[in-house]
Structures are given as C-alpha cells and as structure tokens.
Amino acid sequence: MKIYKDIKLLCTYALFKKLIDIEDYDYAINRLTNLLQINDYFDIEVQYKDVKEPSVLLDPILDYAFGLGLFSPNTISKRDQFEAQIMDLFLQRPSCLNEVFNQLLIQSPIYATDYFYSLSKKSNYIKTSRISKNIKWKSITPYGLLDVTINLSKPEKDPRDIVLQGKDNSISYPKCLLCKEQVGFYGRDSSPGRTNHRIIHMKLNNEDFYFQYSPYVYYNEHSIVLKREHEPMKVTIETFKRLFDFVDLLPHYFLGSNAGLPIVGGSILSHEHYQGGRYRFPIEDAKVISEHTILDVSIKQLYWPLSVVRLESKNRELLIQMADKLFNFWVNYNDIEAGIYSFTKAPHNAITPIARKKNNLYVLDIALRNNLTSDKYPLGIFHPHPENHHIKKENIGLIEVMGLAVLPGRLQNELEIIKQVLTKHKVQGEEDIVHKEWVEYLVSIYNDEPIDHFINEQVTLKFVKCIEDSGVFKQTKKGKMQFNKFIEKLLANLAQ
C-alpha cells in the first residue's frame, strides 16, 4: 500500500532532521501506524530524493486519515489539527525541550533560540511552505524604507471582533489561544491544533512567563511572550521591567507590548503578552527631530508617522523610572486643539512600548496612542480612516507601529485585478468596487511604468496614510507644533 511508503518517508524525514534518533525510528513508525489505525504495516525501501519538506510528505497521510474518517470535514483547520497530532509523535516532551534550551542558553542566547526556532520549523508548527507564499517588498517613503507584507496565512480581523475577544472571560479550556494550556491541545472548531506546540518557561520580573514562536512569522523569528496567568493586557511599570529582563536574557531580540486598550491594542486583549524577534524594523532608523538629556537618559523625539519618543540609557533602572514618568504624564495629557482627551467615560491615552538592547545601551521606543471614537470615526479617530479601509482596517498594533505593514490576503487577487485595469487588459468591474475611488485615482496618475513596482509603491503610500491616521500628533505644521508643545511639557515633568 502507498500509505506504507508515506509513513516511512515521514519517519525518515524526522530522522534526517534529527527530530528523532535511530533508536526512536521503529517506535515512531509504530506510533504513527497506531494513530492511523494500521495493524498490518510492513517495511519498504525509500529513496533519499523522495524525502521532501514536511507539508509535501504530510498531505497524502492526511488524505488517508480523512478517508478513514479520522477527522472531518476536510478543511484546512481540521487537517492542521490532525497534522499537529502526527508531528507531535516526533517531538520531545516540553520539559526535555526546556532543559535543552536552558543548557544552550548558558553557552549562547543565539544557540538557544536557533535551536528552538529550527525545531519549530522542522516540526511544521511554523509552516514554512505557507509562509513562503506571503508577498513582501520594501518601499522608500518620507519616513525612510518601510516593509510591506501581504499575509496569505491568516484571515483579516475586524476591530469590533477584537473588542469582543477582549471582553471574553469565559471558563472554556484553554481560555484563549495564548494560554500555556495550548501546549499539546488538539484544538476545537474555533481554535487551531496545538499538539506539536512547545513553549519555554522564563522568569521576567520574578514572574512566570513563557516564550514561543508565532506560527505565522510576520518577520524573522517572530516570537510571543505570554504570562502564565490568563490576565488582560495592561501596561504598567512592571511591563518595562519585564521587557528589559527579556532583552537582558536574549539581547539579540527585541520585545514590545501592545497597548492595553481596544482599537490601539493588539488582537488578543484578554491575555497579557508581548511580541519579539530577531529583526531590524524601520523605526530603528527613524530620524531624530530633537534630543535632550535628563540625568543619564537621552530623550529623543522621532520623525515617524506615529508620535514616538525614544528613551536611551546605559542605566536600566533610571530608564525604567523615566519611562514610567513619561507613561503617567501621557495617560493624563490633554490637548483639546489636537483632539486628545485623556478621559471621557473611560481612559483613552495609552502607549506602545518597544525595548531593545545595543551592547550596554538600553533603548525604549514609546508610541503615544489614543482610542477615542466619534460619529465620523466610530472605529477610532486615531485609527485608519474609512477611505483607507480598503487596504487596512485592522488595528495598528505593535508590528505596524515599527514600520512593517501586515496587509490582508484578499489583496493578492484584488491587486492583480487592479493591475489588469491599469494595463488595459481588463475593464474595471464589480470586483474592484472596494477600491473604486482609489482605482480611479491610480488610472489618473499611471504612466505605463513597470506595473508591479507602481502598485507596490501606491500600496505603501496607503499604508503610510493608515499609520499617519493613527498618530496623535499629525505630520502637519500644526501637528508638529502640538508635538513640540508636548515634548516641552514632558521634559519639564521628567526633570522634576
């Protein structure tokens, strides 16, 4: 039977990738045949050239399992759940992984993360075959080079759904996708399979946290750090301590927190978590408008689509104290002319902090956020405005703050249609209705230049508009004066 060869190839892959040792080989085959309810397996020869990447090897096995009725229906999510159960057969227990990680950490933080990241890809927890289909480019803007990706591996979220998720305090198990109880969890209709999921225990600020990789990988070594307890997102002085504990432990990574408020917060507000990774984001190269020093802390005002203040110091504790003072000053800051109200019926001012470490220098970028709404902007005044929703409707979170656009997968086909319209290969029709006004504008400025480059540049400009919409102080003459006024008052407060 062909399934025998498929089983042998997958187990051989696991052996080649050092997921298992030769002593584990028969054990792995027996566990896999048992999972597939095969009682009459016999060994056959396979060729090295036939051992391919895991998704290719798994597909026929998943087809076989579906044919047996081991999962149903034959959807991507149900296949992923059963696939995770298969790949878990080749993984060590979480305690063993933690032991290996911590041993490598003593030698080098890079060795430790390299091992864990490689394992996450080999086990197909990070599905590189899907991630590789994401569309990526870089474009020059007035703020420098920005990164853009069209995400083909995760559906677009509606901000209103995110708000409801943040209010969800149900007692289901696990309570959310970030809970530590997801390790080994098979999944359900509303959640993906996590049988092959692994996390690393860490102490941050003397609290229990766990380090894992995102299966969607928006950037290199995209990781998530989650709190042991299922508690809502909240930024406090403890947040800054945790962020810097992390970058002390893994100095080649950054770590940042979304704001703890809806609209300006992350996609999961019900569980305290942070995002990190090994990637240089465009914000790191942002121009500095002004620079001041108080004690041993440098305070920099950045030229960026959002309003960002950068704190730098070799004195970690002093920087944390200064960050806390800045945060509390902003939480209570009002500027009626700029439309900034710190509190109406609820608090509105929040921050998105991002921590890095460069040799002995601690760096903390703090983006100022506000989640006010109005009749004109019910999804958020400082949120992508309706004329830009055809490109980006989701919250502008931590990743976008740093200059990486994560755009919805629907754009892949929609942009191809627009390209055909511009190159006269197609008449504009109902397929373009969501982009109607934008397409009319593009037609008016397009001048037979290379179409892919043209569309990429125009999409990037739209993304810039989205993050400019989200800035509390606009990049206008008036907005710059308002930002300068804030900086002056902030410096006076920090100097006290």
FENLIN-V509091 format. One record per backbone hydrogen bond with DSSP energy under -0.5 kcal/mol. CO is the residue of the C=O (numbers start at 1). NH is the residue of the N-H. E is the energy in kcal/mol with one decimal. If there is no record, write none. Layout:
co=CO nh=NH e=E
co=CO nh=NH e=E
This chain:
co=1 nh=4 e=-1.1
co=1 nh=5 e=-0.8
co=2 nh=6 e=-2.0
co=3 nh=7 e=-2.4
co=4 nh=8 e=-2.3
co=5 nh=9 e=-2.7
co=6 nh=10 e=-2.0
co=7 nh=11 e=-2.3
co=8 nh=12 e=-2.2
co=9 nh=13 e=-2.4
co=10 nh=14 e=-2.2
co=11 nh=15 e=-1.8
co=12 nh=16 e=-2.8
co=13 nh=17 e=-2.5
co=14 nh=19 e=-2.6
co=14 nh=20 e=-1.3
co=15 nh=18 e=-1.3
co=21 nh=24 e=-1.6
co=22 nh=25 e=-1.0
co=24 nh=28 e=-2.6
co=25 nh=29 e=-2.2
co=26 nh=30 e=-2.6
co=27 nh=31 e=-2.2
co=28 nh=32 e=-2.3
co=29 nh=33 e=-2.7
co=30 nh=34 e=-2.0
co=31 nh=35 e=-2.1
co=32 nh=36 e=-2.0
co=33 nh=38 e=-3.3
co=34 nh=37 e=-1.3
co=37 nh=39 e=-0.6
co=47 nh=50 e=-1.6
co=48 nh=51 e=-1.8
co=50 nh=52 e=-1.1
co=53 nh=56 e=-0.9
co=53 nh=57 e=-1.4
co=54 nh=58 e=-2.5
co=55 nh=59 e=-1.7
co=56 nh=60 e=-0.6
co=57 nh=61 e=-0.6
co=58 nh=62 e=-2.7
co=59 nh=63 e=-2.3
co=60 nh=64 e=-2.0
co=61 nh=65 e=-2.4
co=62 nh=66 e=-2.5
co=63 nh=67 e=-2.1
co=64 nh=68 e=-1.4
co=65 nh=69 e=-0.5
co=65 nh=70 e=-2.7
co=66 nh=69 e=-1.3
co=73 nh=75 e=-1.8
co=75 nh=79 e=-2.5
co=76 nh=80 e=-2.7
co=77 nh=81 e=-1.9
co=78 nh=82 e=-1.9
co=79 nh=83 e=-2.8
co=80 nh=84 e=-2.4
co=81 nh=85 e=-1.4
co=82 nh=86 e=-1.8
co=83 nh=87 e=-2.6
co=84 nh=88 e=-1.6
co=85 nh=89 e=-0.5
co=86 nh=89 e=-1.5
co=87 nh=90 e=-1.6
co=88 nh=91 e=-1.3
co=93 nh=96 e=-0.6
co=93 nh=97 e=-2.0
co=94 nh=98 e=-2.4
co=95 nh=99 e=-1.8
co=96 nh=100 e=-2.2
co=97 nh=101 e=-2.8
co=98 nh=102 e=-2.3
co=99 nh=103 e=-1.8
co=100 nh=104 e=-2.4
co=101 nh=105 e=-2.2
co=102 nh=106 e=-1.2
co=103 nh=107 e=-0.9
co=104 nh=108 e=-3.0
co=108 nh=112 e=-1.8
co=109 nh=113 e=-2.2
co=110 nh=114 e=-2.6
co=111 nh=115 e=-2.1
co=112 nh=116 e=-2.0
co=113 nh=117 e=-2.9
co=114 nh=118 e=-2.3
co=115 nh=119 e=-2.3
co=116 nh=120 e=-2.0
co=117 nh=121 e=-1.4
co=118 nh=122 e=-2.8
co=119 nh=123 e=-2.2
co=120 nh=125 e=-1.2
co=120 nh=126 e=-2.5
co=121 nh=124 e=-1.5
co=125 nh=127 e=-0.8
co=126 nh=128 e=-1.5
co=127 nh=130 e=-0.9
co=127 nh=131 e=-2.4
co=128 nh=132 e=-2.3
co=130 nh=133 e=-1.6
co=131 nh=134 e=-1.8
co=135 nh=150 e=-2.8
co=137 nh=148 e=-2.7
co=139 nh=146 e=-2.8
co=141 nh=144 e=-2.0
co=144 nh=141 e=-1.7
co=146 nh=139 e=-2.1
co=147 nh=405 e=-3.0
co=148 nh=137 e=-2.2
co=149 nh=151 e=-0.7
co=149 nh=407 e=-3.0
co=150 nh=135 e=-1.6
co=150 nh=152 e=-0.6
co=158 nh=161 e=-1.1
co=158 nh=162 e=-1.6
co=159 nh=163 e=-1.8
co=160 nh=164 e=-1.7
co=161 nh=165 e=-2.3
co=162 nh=166 e=-2.0
co=163 nh=167 e=-0.9
co=164 nh=167 e=-0.5
co=165 nh=168 e=-1.1
co=167 nh=169 e=-0.8
co=176 nh=179 e=-1.1
co=179 nh=182 e=-2.1
co=180 nh=183 e=-1.7
co=182 nh=185 e=-2.1
co=185 nh=194 e=-2.6
co=188 nh=191 e=-1.5
co=191 nh=188 e=-1.1
co=194 nh=184 e=-2.0
co=194 nh=197 e=-1.8
co=200 nh=211 e=-2.9
co=202 nh=204 e=-0.6
co=202 nh=209 e=-2.9
co=204 nh=207 e=-1.4
co=207 nh=204 e=-2.2
co=207 nh=209 e=-0.6
co=208 nh=228 e=-2.4
co=209 nh=202 e=-3.1
co=210 nh=226 e=-2.6
co=211 nh=200 e=-2.6
co=212 nh=224 e=-2.8
co=215 nh=127 e=-0.6
co=219 nh=222 e=-1.5
co=220 nh=278 e=-1.4
co=222 nh=214 e=-2.8
co=223 nh=276 e=-2.4
co=224 nh=212 e=-2.6
co=224 nh=226 e=-0.5
co=225 nh=274 e=-2.7
co=226 nh=210 e=-2.5
co=229 nh=231 e=-1.6
co=231 nh=272 e=-2.2
co=234 nh=236 e=-0.6
co=236 nh=239 e=-1.0
co=236 nh=240 e=-1.0
co=237 nh=241 e=-1.7
co=238 nh=242 e=-2.3
co=239 nh=243 e=-2.5
co=240 nh=244 e=-2.1
co=241 nh=245 e=-2.1
co=242 nh=246 e=-2.1
co=243 nh=247 e=-2.0
co=244 nh=248 e=-1.6
co=245 nh=249 e=-1.8
co=246 nh=250 e=-3.2
co=250 nh=253 e=-2.1
co=254 nh=277 e=-1.3
co=255 nh=355 e=-3.2
co=256 nh=275 e=-2.4
co=259 nh=266 e=-0.8
co=261 nh=265 e=-0.8
co=262 nh=264 e=-2.1
co=264 nh=259 e=-0.8
co=269 nh=233 e=-2.5
co=272 nh=227 e=-2.4
co=274 nh=225 e=-2.5
co=275 nh=256 e=-2.9
co=276 nh=223 e=-2.4
co=277 nh=254 e=-2.0
co=277 nh=279 e=-0.7
co=279 nh=281 e=-0.8
co=281 nh=284 e=-1.7
co=282 nh=285 e=-1.8
co=283 nh=286 e=-1.7
co=287 nh=289 e=-0.6
co=287 nh=303 e=-2.8
co=290 nh=301 e=-2.6
co=292 nh=299 e=-3.8
co=294 nh=297 e=-2.3
co=297 nh=294 e=-2.5
co=298 nh=300 e=-0.6
co=298 nh=312 e=-1.9
co=299 nh=292 e=-2.3
co=300 nh=302 e=-0.6
co=300 nh=310 e=-3.0
co=301 nh=289 e=-3.5
co=301 nh=290 e=-1.0
co=302 nh=304 e=-1.0
co=303 nh=287 e=-0.6
co=306 nh=308 e=-0.8
co=307 nh=368 e=-3.0
co=308 nh=302 e=-2.2
co=309 nh=366 e=-2.8
co=310 nh=300 e=-3.1
co=311 nh=364 e=-2.8
co=312 nh=298 e=-3.1
co=313 nh=362 e=-2.9
co=314 nh=316 e=-1.0
co=315 nh=319 e=-2.1
co=316 nh=320 e=-2.3
co=317 nh=321 e=-2.1
co=318 nh=322 e=-2.3
co=319 nh=323 e=-2.7
co=320 nh=324 e=-2.2
co=321 nh=325 e=-2.0
co=322 nh=326 e=-2.4
co=323 nh=327 e=-2.6
co=324 nh=328 e=-2.5
co=325 nh=329 e=-2.2
co=326 nh=330 e=-2.5
co=327 nh=331 e=-2.6
co=328 nh=332 e=-1.0
co=330 nh=333 e=-1.8
co=335 nh=338 e=-0.5
co=335 nh=339 e=-0.6
co=335 nh=340 e=-2.5
co=336 nh=339 e=-1.1
co=339 nh=341 e=-0.7
co=340 nh=335 e=-2.3
co=342 nh=348 e=-2.7
co=342 nh=349 e=-0.9
co=346 nh=344 e=-1.9
co=348 nh=371 e=-1.5
co=350 nh=369 e=-2.9
co=351 nh=353 e=-0.5
co=352 nh=367 e=-2.2
co=353 nh=257 e=-2.7
co=354 nh=365 e=-2.6
co=355 nh=255 e=-2.1
co=356 nh=363 e=-2.6
co=357 nh=359 e=-0.6
co=358 nh=361 e=-2.6
co=360 nh=362 e=-0.5
co=361 nh=358 e=-2.9
co=362 nh=313 e=-2.1
co=363 nh=356 e=-2.5
co=364 nh=311 e=-2.7
co=365 nh=354 e=-2.5
co=365 nh=367 e=-0.5
co=366 nh=309 e=-2.5
co=367 nh=352 e=-2.0
co=368 nh=472 e=-0.5
co=369 nh=350 e=-2.2
co=372 nh=381 e=-3.2
co=372 nh=382 e=-0.6
co=377 nh=374 e=-1.3
co=377 nh=380 e=-1.4
co=380 nh=383 e=-0.7
co=381 nh=383 e=-0.7
co=385 nh=388 e=-2.9
co=386 nh=389 e=-1.3
co=388 nh=391 e=-1.6
co=388 nh=392 e=-2.3
co=391 nh=408 e=-0.6
co=395 nh=397 e=-1.1
co=397 nh=401 e=-2.5
co=398 nh=402 e=-1.3
co=399 nh=404 e=-1.6
co=400 nh=403 e=-1.9
co=402 nh=283 e=-1.9
co=403 nh=147 e=-2.2
co=403 nh=405 e=-0.6
co=405 nh=149 e=-2.1
co=405 nh=407 e=-0.7
co=407 nh=151 e=-3.0
co=408 nh=411 e=-1.7
co=409 nh=412 e=-1.9
co=410 nh=414 e=-1.8
co=411 nh=415 e=-3.0
co=412 nh=416 e=-1.1
co=413 nh=417 e=-1.9
co=414 nh=418 e=-1.9
co=415 nh=419 e=-2.4
co=416 nh=420 e=-1.9
co=417 nh=421 e=-2.1
co=418 nh=422 e=-2.5
co=419 nh=423 e=-1.9
co=420 nh=425 e=-2.5
co=420 nh=426 e=-1.2
co=421 nh=424 e=-1.3
co=429 nh=432 e=-1.6
co=430 nh=433 e=-1.8
co=432 nh=435 e=-1.7
co=433 nh=436 e=-1.3
co=435 nh=439 e=-3.1
co=436 nh=440 e=-2.1
co=437 nh=441 e=-1.8
co=438 nh=442 e=-2.8
co=439 nh=443 e=-2.7
co=440 nh=444 e=-1.3
co=441 nh=445 e=-1.0
co=442 nh=445 e=-0.7
co=442 nh=446 e=-2.0
co=450 nh=454 e=-2.2
co=451 nh=455 e=-2.6
co=452 nh=456 e=-2.4
co=453 nh=457 e=-2.3
co=454 nh=458 e=-2.2
co=455 nh=459 e=-2.7
co=456 nh=460 e=-2.2
co=457 nh=461 e=-2.1
co=458 nh=462 e=-1.7
co=459 nh=463 e=-2.3
co=460 nh=464 e=-2.5
co=461 nh=465 e=-1.9
co=462 nh=466 e=-2.0
co=463 nh=467 e=-2.2
co=464 nh=468 e=-2.4
co=465 nh=469 e=-2.7
co=466 nh=470 e=-0.9
co=468 nh=471 e=-1.2
co=472 nh=474 e=-0.6
co=474 nh=476 e=-1.7
co=476 nh=480 e=-2.8
co=477 nh=481 e=-1.7
co=478 nh=482 e=-2.0
co=479 nh=483 e=-2.3
co=480 nh=484 e=-2.5
co=481 nh=485 e=-2.1
co=482 nh=486 e=-2.0
co=483 nh=487 e=-2.4
co=484 nh=488 e=-2.4
co=485 nh=489 e=-2.2
co=486 nh=490 e=-2.8
co=487 nh=491 e=-2.8
co=488 nh=492 e=-1.8
co=489 nh=493 e=-1.8
co=490 nh=494 e=-2.9
co=491 nh=495 e=-1.8
co=493 nh=496 e=-0.9
